[in-house]
Amino acid sequence: MPVDWRDHILSNPEILRGKPHLKGTRIPVSLVLGYLAAGSSPEQIMAEFPDLTRDEVAACLDYARDLAEFAVEV
């Protein structure tokens, strides 16, 4: 079943200056995406951050996909 990033990611100006982060943590989405971009597997990321779940890692990818599909009309 696909993961909807809205179930796992939020932005709050009081936490990490409003950077998108995983709910209930101070782990920014950009950190997880950076690990993935560097070639880390979800299992390696979860080993580094034991509180993360596979769904949360997938939510970060879904979030990035949503941002990449955002179209601005000029």
PQR file of N, CA, C, O and H, with PARSE charges and radii, in Angstrom:
ATOM      1  N   MET A   1       0.847  -1.187   0.000 -0.4000 1.5000
ATOM      2  CA  MET A   1       0.000   0.000   0.000 -0.0000 2.0000
ATOM      3  C   MET A   1       0.891   1.249   0.000  0.5500 1.7000
ATOM      4  O   MET A   1       1.830   1.336   0.791 -0.5500 1.4000
ATOM      5  N   PRO A   2       0.601   2.219  -0.885 -0.5600 1.5000
ATOM      6  CA  PRO A   2       1.407   3.441  -0.947  0.2800 2.0000
ATOM      7  C   PRO A   2       1.331   4.235   0.356  0.5500 1.7000
ATOM      8  O   PRO A   2       0.340   4.190   1.084 -0.5500 1.4000
ATOM      9  N   VAL A   3       2.402   4.953   0.615 -0.4000 1.5000
ATOM     10  CA  VAL A   3       2.484   5.784   1.813 -0.0000 2.0000
ATOM     11  C   VAL A   3       2.169   7.227   1.419  0.5500 1.7000
ATOM     12  O   VAL A   3       2.730   7.747   0.454 -0.5500 1.4000
ATOM     13  H   VAL A   3       3.207   4.990   0.023  0.4000 1.0000
ATOM     14  N   ASP A   4       1.284   7.862   2.157 -0.4000 1.5000
ATOM     15  CA  ASP A   4       0.980   9.274   1.942 -0.0000 2.0000
ATOM     16  C   ASP A   4       1.844  10.084   2.911  0.5500 1.7000
ATOM     17  O   ASP A   4       1.726   9.935   4.128 -0.5500 1.4000
ATOM     18  H   ASP A   4       0.829   7.440   2.941  0.4000 1.0000
ATOM     19  N   TRP A   5       2.701  10.930   2.374 -0.4000 1.5000
ATOM     20  CA  TRP A   5       3.628  11.677   3.220 -0.0000 2.0000
ATOM     21  C   TRP A   5       2.909  12.518   4.265  0.5500 1.7000
ATOM     22  O   TRP A   5       3.473  12.791   5.325 -0.5500 1.4000
ATOM     23  H   TRP A   5       2.797  11.052   1.386  0.4000 1.0000
ATOM     24  N   ARG A   6       1.685  12.931   3.993 -0.4000 1.5000
ATOM     25  CA  ARG A   6       0.934  13.772   4.938 -0.0000 2.0000
ATOM     26  C   ARG A   6       0.649  13.064   6.265  0.5500 1.7000
ATOM     27  O   ARG A   6       0.366  13.713   7.272 -0.5500 1.4000
ATOM     28  H   ARG A   6       1.227  12.709   3.133  0.4000 1.0000
ATOM     29  N   ASP A   7       0.724  11.744   6.259 -0.4000 1.5000
ATOM     30  CA  ASP A   7       0.513  10.983   7.487 -0.0000 2.0000
ATOM     31  C   ASP A   7       1.752  10.974   8.380  0.5500 1.7000
ATOM     32  O   ASP A   7       1.670  10.601   9.551 -0.5500 1.4000
ATOM     33  H   ASP A   7       0.954  11.217   5.441  0.4000 1.0000
ATOM     34  N   HIS A   8       2.905  11.385   7.831 -0.4000 1.5000
ATOM     35  CA  HIS A   8       4.165  11.231   8.566 -0.0000 2.0000
ATOM     36  C   HIS A   8       5.003  12.502   8.679  0.5500 1.7000
ATOM     37  O   HIS A   8       5.909  12.572   9.510 -0.5500 1.4000
ATOM     38  H   HIS A   8       2.971  11.688   6.881  0.4000 1.0000
ATOM     39  N   ILE A   9       4.713  13.498   7.860 -0.4000 1.5000
ATOM     40  CA  ILE A   9       5.567  14.687   7.801 -0.0000 2.0000
ATOM     41  C   ILE A   9       4.754  15.931   8.114  0.5500 1.7000
ATOM     42  O   ILE A   9       3.613  16.079   7.676 -0.5500 1.4000
ATOM     43  H   ILE A   9       3.977  13.441   7.185  0.4000 1.0000
ATOM     44  N   LEU A  10       5.369  16.823   8.885 -0.4000 1.5000
ATOM     45  CA  LEU A  10       4.730  18.102   9.147 -0.0000 2.0000
ATOM     46  C   LEU A  10       5.778  19.187   9.258  0.5500 1.7000
ATOM     47  O   LEU A  10       6.975  18.920   9.365 -0.5500 1.4000
ATOM     48  H   LEU A  10       6.295  16.703   9.241  0.4000 1.0000
ATOM     49  N   SER A  11       5.301  20.404   9.229 -0.4000 1.5000
ATOM     50  CA  SER A  11       6.162  21.571   9.363 -0.0000 2.0000
ATOM     51  C   SER A  11       5.555  22.450  10.445  0.5500 1.7000
ATOM     52  O   SER A  11       4.374  22.794  10.390 -0.5500 1.4000
ATOM     53  H   SER A  11       4.329  20.621   9.141  0.4000 1.0000
ATOM     54  N   ASN A  12       6.368  22.808  11.426 -0.4000 1.5000
ATOM     55  CA  ASN A  12       5.918  23.622  12.549 -0.0000 2.0000
ATOM     56  C   ASN A  12       6.997  24.667  12.808  0.5500 1.7000
ATOM     57  O   ASN A  12       8.151  24.304  13.033 -0.5500 1.4000
ATOM     58  H   ASN A  12       7.327  22.528  11.471  0.4000 1.0000
ATOM     59  N   PRO A  13       6.655  25.953  12.782 -0.5600 1.5000
ATOM     60  CA  PRO A  13       7.672  26.989  12.987  0.2800 2.0000
ATOM     61  C   PRO A  13       8.408  26.855  14.322  0.5500 1.7000
ATOM     62  O   PRO A  13       9.502  27.396  14.480 -0.5500 1.4000
ATOM     63  N   GLU A  14       7.826  26.149  15.267 -0.4000 1.5000
ATOM     64  CA  GLU A  14       8.449  25.967  16.585 -0.0000 2.0000
ATOM     65  C   GLU A  14       9.477  24.833  16.599  0.5500 1.7000
ATOM     66  O   GLU A  14      10.243  24.701  17.553 -0.5500 1.4000
ATOM     67  H   GLU A  14       6.938  25.709  15.139  0.4000 1.0000
ATOM     68  N   ILE A  15       9.495  24.018  15.545 -0.4000 1.5000
ATOM     69  CA  ILE A  15      10.410  22.868  15.487 -0.0000 2.0000
ATOM     70  C   ILE A  15      11.280  23.010  14.242  0.5500 1.7000
ATOM     71  O   ILE A  15      10.765  23.112  13.128 -0.5500 1.4000
ATOM     72  H   ILE A  15       8.873  24.125  14.770  0.4000 1.0000
ATOM     73  N   LEU A  16      12.583  23.015  14.430 -0.4000 1.5000
ATOM     74  CA  LEU A  16      13.554  23.100  13.338 -0.0000 2.0000
ATOM     75  C   LEU A  16      13.301  24.283  12.411  0.5500 1.7000
ATOM     76  O   LEU A  16      13.516  24.196  11.202 -0.5500 1.4000
ATOM     77  H   LEU A  16      13.000  22.932  15.335  0.4000 1.0000
ATOM     78  N   ARG A  17      12.840  25.389  12.992 -0.4000 1.5000
ATOM     79  CA  ARG A  17      12.552  26.620  12.239 -0.0000 2.0000
ATOM     80  C   ARG A  17      11.588  26.398  11.081  0.5500 1.7000
ATOM     81  O   ARG A  17      11.654  27.089  10.064 -0.5500 1.4000
ATOM     82  H   ARG A  17      12.665  25.460  13.974  0.4000 1.0000
ATOM     83  N   GLY A  18      10.697  25.429  11.243 -0.4000 1.5000
ATOM     84  CA  GLY A  18       9.672  25.180  10.241 -0.0000 2.0000
ATOM     85  C   GLY A  18      10.063  24.214   9.144  0.5500 1.7000
ATOM     86  O   GLY A  18       9.273  23.957   8.235 -0.5500 1.4000
ATOM     87  H   GLY A  18      10.644  24.867  12.069  0.4000 1.0000
ATOM     88  N   LYS A  19      11.288  23.666   9.213 -0.4000 1.5000
ATOM     89  CA  LYS A  19      11.679  22.675   8.205 -0.0000 2.0000
ATOM     90  C   LYS A  19      10.763  21.466   8.300  0.5500 1.7000
ATOM     91  O   LYS A  19      10.396  21.057   9.402 -0.5500 1.4000
ATOM     92  H   LYS A  19      11.930  23.875   9.951  0.4000 1.0000
ATOM     93  N   PRO A  20      10.391  20.891   7.172 -0.5600 1.5000
ATOM     94  CA  PRO A  20       9.588  19.662   7.221  0.2800 2.0000
ATOM     95  C   PRO A  20      10.361  18.568   7.958  0.5500 1.7000
ATOM     96  O   PRO A  20      11.540  18.336   7.695 -0.5500 1.4000
ATOM     97  N   HIS A  21       9.675  17.908   8.879 -0.4000 1.5000
ATOM     98  CA  HIS A  21      10.305  16.857   9.680 -0.0000 2.0000
ATOM     99  C   HIS A  21       9.311  15.724   9.904  0.5500 1.7000
ATOM    100  O   HIS A  21       8.109  15.868   9.678 -0.5500 1.4000
ATOM    101  H   HIS A  21       8.716  18.097   9.092  0.4000 1.0000
ATOM    102  N   LEU A  22       9.842  14.609  10.350 -0.4000 1.5000
ATOM    103  CA  LEU A  22       8.985  13.462  10.633 -0.0000 2.0000
ATOM    104  C   LEU A  22       8.278  13.676  11.961  0.5500 1.7000
ATOM    105  O   LEU A  22       8.901  14.052  12.954 -0.5500 1.4000
ATOM    106  H   LEU A  22      10.818  14.492  10.534  0.4000 1.0000
ATOM    107  N   LYS A  23       6.979  13.434  11.972 -0.4000 1.5000
ATOM    108  CA  LYS A  23       6.160  13.641  13.170 -0.0000 2.0000
ATOM    109  C   LYS A  23       6.754  12.930  14.373  0.5500 1.7000
ATOM    110  O   LYS A  23       7.205  11.788  14.284 -0.5500 1.4000
ATOM    111  H   LYS A  23       6.473  13.128  11.166  0.4000 1.0000
ATOM    112  N   GLY A  24       6.745  13.629  15.498 -0.4000 1.5000
ATOM    113  CA  GLY A  24       7.221  13.042  16.742 -0.0000 2.0000
ATOM    114  C   GLY A  24       8.732  12.978  16.853  0.5500 1.7000
ATOM    115  O   GLY A  24       9.263  12.394  17.797 -0.5500 1.4000
ATOM    116  H   GLY A  24       6.379  14.557  15.570  0.4000 1.0000
ATOM    117  N   THR A  25       9.439  13.586  15.880 -0.4000 1.5000
ATOM    118  CA  THR A  25      10.906  13.586  15.915 -0.0000 2.0000
ATOM    119  C   THR A  25      11.403  14.988  15.581  0.5500 1.7000
ATOM    120  O   THR A  25      10.626  15.891  15.272 -0.5500 1.4000
ATOM    121  H   THR A  25       9.007  14.061  15.113  0.4000 1.0000
ATOM    122  N   ARG A  26      12.703  15.137  15.652 -0.4000 1.5000
ATOM    123  CA  ARG A  26      13.360  16.344  15.165 -0.0000 2.0000
ATOM    124  C   ARG A  26      14.239  15.976  13.968  0.5500 1.7000
ATOM    125  O   ARG A  26      15.255  16.621  13.708 -0.5500 1.4000
ATOM    126  H   ARG A  26      13.335  14.404  15.903  0.4000 1.0000
ATOM    127  N   ILE A  27      13.837  14.943  13.255 -0.4000 1.5000
ATOM    128  CA  ILE A  27      14.585  14.483  12.088 -0.0000 2.0000
ATOM    129  C   ILE A  27      14.003  15.152  10.845  0.5500 1.7000
ATOM    130  O   ILE A  27      12.867  14.876  10.461 -0.5500 1.4000
ATOM    131  H   ILE A  27      13.012  14.419  13.466  0.4000 1.0000
ATOM    132  N   PRO A  28      14.790  16.040  10.213 -0.5600 1.5000
ATOM    133  CA  PRO A  28      14.269  16.698   9.019  0.2800 2.0000
ATOM    134  C   PRO A  28      14.202  15.750   7.827  0.5500 1.7000
ATOM    135  O   PRO A  28      15.016  14.837   7.685 -0.5500 1.4000
ATOM    136  N   VAL A  29      13.222  15.989   6.988 -0.4000 1.5000
ATOM    137  CA  VAL A  29      13.063  15.193   5.773 -0.0000 2.0000
ATOM    138  C   VAL A  29      14.326  15.280   4.928  0.5500 1.7000
ATOM    139  O   VAL A  29      14.744  14.290   4.329 -0.5500 1.4000
ATOM    140  H   VAL A  29      12.561  16.730   7.104  0.4000 1.0000
ATOM    141  N   SER A  30      14.936  16.461   4.878 -0.4000 1.5000
ATOM    142  CA  SER A  30      16.138  16.651   4.064 -0.0000 2.0000
ATOM    143  C   SER A  30      17.276  15.733   4.503  0.5500 1.7000
ATOM    144  O   SER A  30      18.081  15.318   3.669 -0.5500 1.4000
ATOM    145  H   SER A  30      14.596  17.266   5.365  0.4000 1.0000
ATOM    146  N   LEU A  31      17.358  15.414   5.774 -0.4000 1.5000
ATOM    147  CA  LEU A  31      18.401  14.508   6.258 -0.0000 2.0000
ATOM    148  C   LEU A  31      18.196  13.105   5.698  0.5500 1.7000
ATOM    149  O   LEU A  31      19.140  12.475   5.222 -0.5500 1.4000
ATOM    150  H   LEU A  31      16.704  15.751   6.451  0.4000 1.0000
ATOM    151  N   VAL A  32      16.973  12.626   5.757 -0.4000 1.5000
ATOM    152  CA  VAL A  32      16.662  11.287   5.236 -0.0000 2.0000
ATOM    153  C   VAL A  32      16.901  11.247   3.728  0.5500 1.7000
ATOM    154  O   VAL A  32      17.471  10.284   3.215 -0.5500 1.4000
ATOM    155  H   VAL A  32      16.206  13.138   6.143  0.4000 1.0000
ATOM    156  N   LEU A  33      16.468  12.290   3.017 -0.4000 1.5000
ATOM    157  CA  LEU A  33      16.676  12.336   1.575 -0.0000 2.0000
ATOM    158  C   LEU A  33      18.167  12.389   1.242  0.5500 1.7000
ATOM    159  O   LEU A  33      18.605  11.808   0.249 -0.5500 1.4000
ATOM    160  H   LEU A  33      16.005  13.072   3.434  0.4000 1.0000
ATOM    161  N   GLY A  34      18.933  13.077   2.062 -0.4000 1.5000
ATOM    162  CA  GLY A  34      20.380  13.126   1.857 -0.0000 2.0000
ATOM    163  C   GLY A  34      21.024  11.759   1.990  0.5500 1.7000
ATOM    164  O   GLY A  34      21.900  11.398   1.204 -0.5500 1.4000
ATOM    165  H   GLY A  34      18.577  13.549   2.868  0.4000 1.0000
ATOM    166  N   TYR A  35      20.590  11.000   2.985 -0.4000 1.5000
ATOM    167  CA  TYR A  35      21.095   9.635   3.154 -0.0000 2.0000
ATOM    168  C   TYR A  35      20.739   8.790   1.934  0.5500 1.7000
ATOM    169  O   TYR A  35      21.576   8.038   1.434 -0.5500 1.4000
ATOM    170  H   TYR A  35      19.878  11.294   3.623  0.4000 1.0000
ATOM    171  N   LEU A  36      19.506   8.909   1.455 -0.4000 1.5000
ATOM    172  CA  LEU A  36      19.089   8.138   0.285 -0.0000 2.0000
ATOM    173  C   LEU A  36      19.886   8.549  -0.951  0.5500 1.7000
ATOM    174  O   LEU A  36      20.303   7.698  -1.737 -0.5500 1.4000
ATOM    175  H   LEU A  36      18.826   9.519   1.861  0.4000 1.0000
ATOM    176  N   ALA A  37      20.094   9.841  -1.117 -0.4000 1.5000
ATOM    177  CA  ALA A  37      20.850  10.337  -2.268 -0.0000 2.0000
ATOM    178  C   ALA A  37      22.298   9.857  -2.231  0.5500 1.7000
ATOM    179  O   ALA A  37      22.922   9.677  -3.277 -0.5500 1.4000
ATOM    180  H   ALA A  37      19.755  10.532  -0.478  0.4000 1.0000
ATOM    181  N   ALA A  38      22.827   9.653  -1.037 -0.4000 1.5000
ATOM    182  CA  ALA A  38      24.203   9.176  -0.886 -0.0000 2.0000
ATOM    183  C   ALA A  38      24.312   7.667  -1.075  0.5500 1.7000
ATOM    184  O   ALA A  38      25.409   7.110  -1.028 -0.5500 1.4000
ATOM    185  H   ALA A  38      22.320   9.799  -0.188  0.4000 1.0000
ATOM    186  N   GLY A  39      23.172   7.004  -1.289 -0.4000 1.5000
ATOM    187  CA  GLY A  39      23.197   5.577  -1.562 -0.0000 2.0000
ATOM    188  C   GLY A  39      22.840   4.677  -0.395  0.5500 1.7000
ATOM    189  O   GLY A  39      22.914   3.453  -0.510 -0.5500 1.4000
ATOM    190  H   GLY A  39      22.281   7.456  -1.326  0.4000 1.0000
ATOM    191  N   SER A  40      22.454   5.269   0.729 -0.4000 1.5000
ATOM    192  CA  SER A  40      22.052   4.450   1.881 -0.0000 2.0000
ATOM    193  C   SER A  40      20.715   3.771   1.598  0.5500 1.7000
ATOM    194  O   SER A  40      19.834   4.345   0.958 -0.5500 1.4000
ATOM    195  H   SER A  40      22.394   6.263   0.822  0.4000 1.0000
ATOM    196  N   SER A  41      20.580   2.559   2.078 -0.4000 1.5000
ATOM    197  CA  SER A  41      19.308   1.844   1.950 -0.0000 2.0000
ATOM    198  C   SER A  41      18.396   2.252   3.114  0.5500 1.7000
ATOM    199  O   SER A  41      18.874   2.778   4.119 -0.5500 1.4000
ATOM    200  H   SER A  41      21.295   2.092   2.598  0.4000 1.0000
ATOM    201  N   PRO A  42      17.097   2.014   2.981 -0.5600 1.5000
ATOM    202  CA  PRO A  42      16.208   2.284   4.122  0.2800 2.0000
ATOM    203  C   PRO A  42      16.659   1.549   5.386  0.5500 1.7000
ATOM    204  O   PRO A  42      16.556   2.086   6.488 -0.5500 1.4000
ATOM    205  N   GLU A  43      17.158   0.324   5.226 -0.4000 1.5000
ATOM    206  CA  GLU A  43      17.616  -0.438   6.389 -0.0000 2.0000
ATOM    207  C   GLU A  43      18.795   0.249   7.069  0.5500 1.7000
ATOM    208  O   GLU A  43      18.874   0.278   8.297 -0.5500 1.4000
ATOM    209  H   GLU A  43      17.242  -0.113   4.330  0.4000 1.0000
ATOM    210  N   GLN A  44      19.719   0.807   6.272 -0.4000 1.5000
ATOM    211  CA  GLN A  44      20.866   1.510   6.851 -0.0000 2.0000
ATOM    212  C   GLN A  44      20.419   2.773   7.576  0.5500 1.7000
ATOM    213  O   GLN A  44      20.942   3.101   8.640 -0.5500 1.4000
ATOM    214  H   GLN A  44      19.655   0.784   5.274  0.4000 1.0000
ATOM    215  N   ILE A  45      19.460   3.473   7.004 -0.4000 1.5000
ATOM    216  CA  ILE A  45      18.952   4.692   7.642 -0.0000 2.0000
ATOM    217  C   ILE A  45      18.248   4.344   8.949  0.5500 1.7000
ATOM    218  O   ILE A  45      18.429   5.024   9.959 -0.5500 1.4000
ATOM    219  H   ILE A  45      19.035   3.207   6.140  0.4000 1.0000
ATOM    220  N   MET A  46      17.447   3.284   8.925 -0.4000 1.5000
ATOM    221  CA  MET A  46      16.737   2.880  10.141 -0.0000 2.0000
ATOM    222  C   MET A  46      17.713   2.387  11.207  0.5500 1.7000
ATOM    223  O   MET A  46      17.438   2.528  12.399 -0.5500 1.4000
ATOM    224  H   MET A  46      17.301   2.732   8.105  0.4000 1.0000
ATOM    225  N   ALA A  47      18.831   1.819  10.809 -0.4000 1.5000
ATOM    226  CA  ALA A  47      19.854   1.399  11.781 -0.0000 2.0000
ATOM    227  C   ALA A  47      20.501   2.626  12.421  0.5500 1.7000
ATOM    228  O   ALA A  47      20.825   2.619  13.609 -0.5500 1.4000
ATOM    229  H   ALA A  47      19.054   1.704   9.841  0.4000 1.0000
ATOM    230  N   GLU A  48      20.684   3.673  11.628 -0.4000 1.5000
ATOM    231  CA  GLU A  48      21.273   4.920  12.130 -0.0000 2.0000
ATOM    232  C   GLU A  48      20.299   5.674  13.032  0.5500 1.7000
ATOM    233  O   GLU A  48      20.705   6.307  14.007 -0.5500 1.4000
ATOM    234  H   GLU A  48      20.420   3.679  10.664  0.4000 1.0000
ATOM    235  N   PHE A  49      19.012   5.598  12.698 -0.4000 1.5000
ATOM    236  CA  PHE A  49      17.951   6.274  13.449 -0.0000 2.0000
ATOM    237  C   PHE A  49      16.899   5.228  13.827  0.5500 1.7000
ATOM    238  O   PHE A  49      15.899   5.085  13.123 -0.5500 1.4000
ATOM    239  H   PHE A  49      18.682   5.084  11.907  0.4000 1.0000
ATOM    240  N   PRO A  50      17.106   4.503  14.917 -0.5600 1.5000
ATOM    241  CA  PRO A  50      16.235   3.368  15.271  0.2800 2.0000
ATOM    242  C   PRO A  50      14.755   3.701  15.449  0.5500 1.7000
ATOM    243  O   PRO A  50      13.914   2.804  15.393 -0.5500 1.4000
ATOM    244  N   ASP A  51      14.426   4.961  15.660 -0.4000 1.5000
ATOM    245  CA  ASP A  51      13.019   5.330  15.830 -0.0000 2.0000
ATOM    246  C   ASP A  51      12.280   5.440  14.497  0.5500 1.7000
ATOM    247  O   ASP A  51      11.050   5.488  14.477 -0.5500 1.4000
ATOM    248  H   ASP A  51      15.108   5.690  15.706  0.4000 1.0000
ATOM    249  N   LEU A  52      13.014   5.481  13.388 -0.4000 1.5000
ATOM    250  CA  LEU A  52      12.377   5.598  12.078 -0.0000 2.0000
ATOM    251  C   LEU A  52      11.813   4.265  11.614  0.5500 1.7000
ATOM    252  O   LEU A  52      12.346   3.197  11.918 -0.5500 1.4000
ATOM    253  H   LEU A  52      14.013   5.442  13.405  0.4000 1.0000
ATOM    254  N   THR A  53      10.724   4.360  10.873 -0.4000 1.5000
ATOM    255  CA  THR A  53      10.115   3.171  10.285 -0.0000 2.0000
ATOM    256  C   THR A  53      10.296   3.209   8.765  0.5500 1.7000
ATOM    257  O   THR A  53      10.620   4.248   8.190 -0.5500 1.4000
ATOM    258  H   THR A  53      10.291   5.227  10.626  0.4000 1.0000
ATOM    259  N   ARG A  54      10.085   2.078   8.142 -0.4000 1.5000
ATOM    260  CA  ARG A  54      10.161   2.006   6.677 -0.0000 2.0000
ATOM    261  C   ARG A  54       9.139   2.970   6.059  0.5500 1.7000
ATOM    262  O   ARG A  54       9.437   3.622   5.059 -0.5500 1.4000
ATOM    263  H   ARG A  54       9.822   1.234   8.609  0.4000 1.0000
ATOM    264  N   ASP A  55       7.949   3.064   6.637 -0.4000 1.5000
ATOM    265  CA  ASP A  55       6.926   3.969   6.108 -0.0000 2.0000
ATOM    266  C   ASP A  55       7.373   5.428   6.181  0.5500 1.7000
ATOM    267  O   ASP A  55       7.051   6.214   5.291 -0.5500 1.4000
ATOM    268  H   ASP A  55       7.707   2.535   7.450  0.4000 1.0000
ATOM    269  N   GLU A  56       8.104   5.796   7.219 -0.4000 1.5000
ATOM    270  CA  GLU A  56       8.576   7.178   7.334 -0.0000 2.0000
ATOM    271  C   GLU A  56       9.636   7.486   6.283  0.5500 1.7000
ATOM    272  O   GLU A  56       9.656   8.582   5.723 -0.5500 1.4000
ATOM    273  H   GLU A  56       8.365   5.157   7.942  0.4000 1.0000
ATOM    274  N   VAL A  57      10.513   6.526   6.014 -0.4000 1.5000
ATOM    275  CA  VAL A  57      11.507   6.714   4.952 -0.0000 2.0000
ATOM    276  C   VAL A  57      10.786   6.847   3.611  0.5500 1.7000
ATOM    277  O   VAL A  57      11.125   7.714   2.805 -0.5500 1.4000
ATOM    278  H   VAL A  57      10.496   5.636   6.469  0.4000 1.0000
ATOM    279  N   ALA A  58       9.798   5.995   3.372 -0.4000 1.5000
ATOM    280  CA  ALA A  58       9.017   6.066   2.132 -0.0000 2.0000
ATOM    281  C   ALA A  58       8.261   7.393   2.044  0.5500 1.7000
ATOM    282  O   ALA A  58       8.109   7.949   0.957 -0.5500 1.4000
ATOM    283  H   ALA A  58       9.522   5.291   4.026  0.4000 1.0000
ATOM    284  N   ALA A  59       7.791   7.897   3.174 -0.4000 1.5000
ATOM    285  CA  ALA A  59       7.067   9.171   3.188 -0.0000 2.0000
ATOM    286  C   ALA A  59       7.975  10.311   2.728  0.5500 1.7000
ATOM    287  O   ALA A  59       7.520  11.236   2.056 -0.5500 1.4000
ATOM    288  H   ALA A  59       7.915   7.445   4.057  0.4000 1.0000
ATOM    289  N   CYS A  60       9.247  10.246   3.087 -0.4000 1.5000
ATOM    290  CA  CYS A  60      10.191  11.273   2.640 -0.0000 2.0000
ATOM    291  C   CYS A  60      10.317  11.264   1.122  0.5500 1.7000
ATOM    292  O   CYS A  60      10.373  12.323   0.497 -0.5500 1.4000
ATOM    293  H   CYS A  60       9.617   9.495   3.633  0.4000 1.0000
ATOM    294  N   LEU A  61      10.362  10.089   0.533 -0.4000 1.5000
ATOM    295  CA  LEU A  61      10.420   9.982  -0.925 -0.0000 2.0000
ATOM    296  C   LEU A  61       9.126  10.476  -1.565  0.5500 1.7000
ATOM    297  O   LEU A  61       9.161  11.144  -2.598 -0.5500 1.4000
ATOM    298  H   LEU A  61      10.316   9.228   1.041  0.4000 1.0000
ATOM    299  N   ASP A  62       7.991  10.154  -0.961 -0.4000 1.5000
ATOM    300  CA  ASP A  62       6.704  10.604  -1.475 -0.0000 2.0000
ATOM    301  C   ASP A  62       6.618  12.126  -1.408  0.5500 1.7000
ATOM    302  O   ASP A  62       6.091  12.761  -2.323 -0.5500 1.4000
ATOM    303  H   ASP A  62       7.962   9.611  -0.122  0.4000 1.0000
ATOM    304  N   TYR A  63       7.131  12.710  -0.335 -0.4000 1.5000
ATOM    305  CA  TYR A  63       7.158  14.158  -0.171 -0.0000 2.0000
ATOM    306  C   TYR A  63       7.998  14.796  -1.294  0.5500 1.7000
ATOM    307  O   TYR A  63       7.576  15.774  -1.911 -0.5500 1.4000
ATOM    308  H   TYR A  63       7.559  12.194   0.408  0.4000 1.0000
ATOM    309  N   ALA A  64       9.175  14.238  -1.548 -0.4000 1.5000
ATOM    310  CA  ALA A  64      10.052  14.759  -2.598 -0.0000 2.0000
ATOM    311  C   ALA A  64       9.383  14.637  -3.971  0.5500 1.7000
ATOM    312  O   ALA A  64       9.480  15.543  -4.798 -0.5500 1.4000
ATOM    313  H   ALA A  64       9.518  13.443  -1.047  0.4000 1.0000
ATOM    314  N   ARG A  65       8.708  13.517  -4.202 -0.4000 1.5000
ATOM    315  CA  ARG A  65       8.004  13.328  -5.468 -0.0000 2.0000
ATOM    316  C   ARG A  65       6.933  14.400  -5.644  0.5500 1.7000
ATOM    317  O   ARG A  65       6.797  14.982  -6.721 -0.5500 1.4000
ATOM    318  H   ARG A  65       8.629  12.781  -3.530  0.4000 1.0000
ATOM    319  N   ASP A  66       6.178  14.656  -4.583 -0.4000 1.5000
ATOM    320  CA  ASP A  66       5.127  15.677  -4.634 -0.0000 2.0000
ATOM    321  C   ASP A  66       5.722  17.046  -4.962  0.5500 1.7000
ATOM    322  O   ASP A  66       5.165  17.785  -5.775 -0.5500 1.4000
ATOM    323  H   ASP A  66       6.288  14.183  -3.709  0.4000 1.0000
ATOM    324  N   LEU A  67       6.832  17.382  -4.345 -0.4000 1.5000
ATOM    325  CA  LEU A  67       7.469  18.673  -4.615 -0.0000 2.0000
ATOM    326  C   LEU A  67       7.964  18.754  -6.049  0.5500 1.7000
ATOM    327  O   LEU A  67       7.854  19.803  -6.684 -0.5500 1.4000
ATOM    328  H   LEU A  67       7.285  16.782  -3.685  0.4000 1.0000
ATOM    329  N   ALA A  68       8.509  17.658  -6.567 -0.4000 1.5000
ATOM    330  CA  ALA A  68       9.032  17.636  -7.924 -0.0000 2.0000
ATOM    331  C   ALA A  68       7.919  17.766  -8.961  0.5500 1.7000
ATOM    332  O   ALA A  68       8.159  18.262 -10.062 -0.5500 1.4000
ATOM    333  H   ALA A  68       8.598  16.805  -6.051  0.4000 1.0000
ATOM    334  N   GLU A  69       6.726  17.334  -8.631 -0.4000 1.5000
ATOM    335  CA  GLU A  69       5.604  17.413  -9.562 -0.0000 2.0000
ATOM    336  C   GLU A  69       4.897  18.753  -9.518  0.5500 1.7000
ATOM    337  O   GLU A  69       4.044  19.034 -10.360 -0.5500 1.4000
ATOM    338  H   GLU A  69       6.531  16.931  -7.737  0.4000 1.0000
ATOM    339  N   PHE A  70       5.242  19.583  -8.547 -0.4000 1.5000
ATOM    340  CA  PHE A  70       4.610  20.896  -8.413 -0.0000 2.0000
ATOM    341  C   PHE A  70       4.973  21.748  -9.627  0.5500 1.7000
ATOM    342  O   PHE A  70       6.152  21.970  -9.904 -0.5500 1.4000
ATOM    343  H   PHE A  70       5.935  19.355  -7.863  0.4000 1.0000
ATOM    344  N   ALA A  71       3.983  22.213 -10.332 -0.4000 1.5000
ATOM    345  CA  ALA A  71       4.222  23.012 -11.534 -0.0000 2.0000
ATOM    346  C   ALA A  71       3.855  24.471 -11.288  0.5500 1.7000
ATOM    347  O   ALA A  71       2.800  24.784 -10.737 -0.5500 1.4000
ATOM    348  H   ALA A  71       3.025  22.033 -10.106  0.4000 1.0000
ATOM    349  N   VAL A  72       4.736  25.333 -11.704 -0.4000 1.5000
ATOM    350  CA  VAL A  72       4.479  26.777 -11.590 -0.0000 2.0000
ATOM    351  C   VAL A  72       4.186  27.297 -12.975  0.5500 1.7000
ATOM    352  O   VAL A  72       4.954  27.068 -13.909 -0.5500 1.4000
ATOM    353  H   VAL A  72       5.594  25.079 -12.152  0.4000 1.0000
ATOM    354  N   GLU A  73       3.083  27.994 -13.110 -0.4000 1.5000
ATOM    355  CA  GLU A  73       2.717  28.576 -14.403 -0.0000 2.0000
ATOM    356  C   GLU A  73       3.383  29.941 -14.507  0.5500 1.7000
ATOM    357  O   GLU A  73       3.338  30.743 -13.574 -0.5500 1.4000
ATOM    358  H   GLU A  73       2.459  28.181 -12.351  0.4000 1.0000
ATOM    359  N   VAL A  74       3.995  30.189 -15.645 -0.4000 1.5000
ATOM    360  CA  VAL A  74       4.682  31.463 -15.864 -0.0000 2.0000
ATOM    361  C   VAL A  74       3.907  32.302 -16.841  0.5500 1.7000
ATOM    362  O   VAL A  74       4.320  33.417 -17.160 -0.5500 1.4000
ATOM    363  H   VAL A  74       4.032  29.537 -16.403  0.4000 1.0000
TER
END
